[in-house]
């Protein structure tokens, strides 16, 4: 697997950030209402943000594939979709851990939580459609990616539009100055980490595309004539 | 076919877990003042579980991508060899 220098730089920055962030999170001041469990915020929000950007990247790739038949776009969409599922899963794990202490229960059918679950399920559907959808599977999956990305603004604005028990988006800009380093280091570390993972996943998709091309070439040359399936 | 069976079984188990959780908790809104008073769950353990889950998931995903890449690269090498032999 060959990674180009921007990916290596991202990997170094992500590793440094992921190593430094826990120290900053531990030393960040405690929130009086929720206590120590509020510290989940320092990685829950960056992961959610990464999930959003991944969903948008996936939709971008899907649009390029649907409208311009871009295979690169399709590969980007596939890589980003898998990462949306990964980071979405982490959002749905870290959120309930915070909620258990803050709200007294693991899950509420709150609009923010429910729409996040929906996003995660849409991208799982993307992966199934792409893999098992047969001839038109990639196009069907691309449509799902666009549909899924449309859920992102709904998730982001849900806490402002509807009455909800989830913290508002205003907590980030109004964050206490003593809490900001932990949040922003964690945020940048997770963003760099995402691009490293995306690079690795894209490399896998490129290898698969090369393999498919080679199989076609081999078939044209009659390499498999006489082979049993 | 095995994958589909595994998926159906997983979905059934998930549905059972959701129904079980609903029986216990229900859709009752959190009452004011219910949250922290009398709460004995240690927050630091939850924070550690959350961070641990992130690291484990990332490492597992990286291992999965590495394994898949290795498999594809091996298949590529084998196919290239067959093509070269063929000329």
Contacts between the chains, C-beta under 8 A, distances in Angstrom:
chain1	res1	chain2	res2	distance
A	1	B	66	7.6
A	1	B	69	5.2
A	22	B	51	6.7
A	25	B	47	8.0
A	33	B	36	7.4
A	34	B	36	7.5
A	34	B	43	7.6
A	35	B	36	7.6
A	35	B	43	5.0
A	36	B	43	3.8
A	36	B	44	5.1
A	36	B	47	6.1
A	37	B	43	3.5
A	37	B	46	5.3
A	37	B	47	6.3
A	39	B	43	7.9
A	39	B	47	5.0
A	40	B	46	6.9
A	40	B	47	5.7
A	40	B	50	4.9
A	43	B	50	6.8
A	43	B	51	6.5
A	43	B	54	6.1
A	44	B	50	7.3
A	47	B	54	7.0
A	86	B	57	6.5
A	86	B	58	7.9
A	86	B	61	5.4
A	89	B	57	6.8
A	90	B	53	6.8
A	90	B	54	5.6
A	90	B	57	5.8
A	93	B	50	7.1
A	93	B	53	5.0
A	93	B	57	7.9
A	94	B	50	4.4
A	94	B	53	6.9
A	94	B	54	7.1
A	97	B	46	4.6
A	97	B	47	7.9
A	97	B	49	5.9
A	97	B	50	4.7
A	97	B	53	8.0
A	98	B	46	7.2
A	98	B	50	7.4
A	100	B	41	6.5
A	100	B	46	6.6
A	101	B	39	6.7
A	101	B	41	5.6
A	101	B	43	5.3
A	101	B	46	5.8
A	102	B	35	6.3
A	103	B	30	5.0
A	103	B	35	6.1
A	104	B	30	6.0
A	104	B	34	5.5
A	104	B	35	5.2
A	104	B	39	7.0
A	105	B	25	5.9
A	105	B	30	6.9
A	106	B	21	7.7
A	106	B	25	7.8
A	107	B	21	7.4
A	107	B	25	7.7
A	108	B	29	7.8
A	108	B	30	7.2
A	109	B	27	6.1
A	165	B	29	7.9
A	165	B	30	6.4
A	193	B	58	7.2
A	197	B	58	7.6
A	197	B	61	7.1
A	197	B	62	7.2
A	197	B	65	7.8
A	200	B	62	7.1
A	200	B	65	5.3
A	200	B	69	7.8
A	201	B	65	5.9
A	203	B	69	6.9
A	204	B	65	5.8
A	204	B	68	5.7
A	204	B	69	5.0
A	204	B	72	6.7
A	207	B	69	6.3
A	207	B	72	4.5
A	207	B	73	6.3
A	207	B	76	6.6
A	208	B	72	5.7
A	210	B	76	6.4
A	211	B	72	5.7
A	211	B	75	5.9
A	211	B	76	5.3
A	211	B	79	7.1
A	214	B	76	6.6
A	214	B	79	5.1
A	214	B	80	6.9
A	214	B	83	7.2
A	215	B	79	6.9
A	217	B	83	7.2
A	218	B	79	6.2
A	218	B	82	7.0
A	218	B	83	5.9
A	221	B	83	7.2
A	221	B	86	6.3
A	223	B	82	6.1
A	223	B	83	6.7
A	223	B	86	5.9
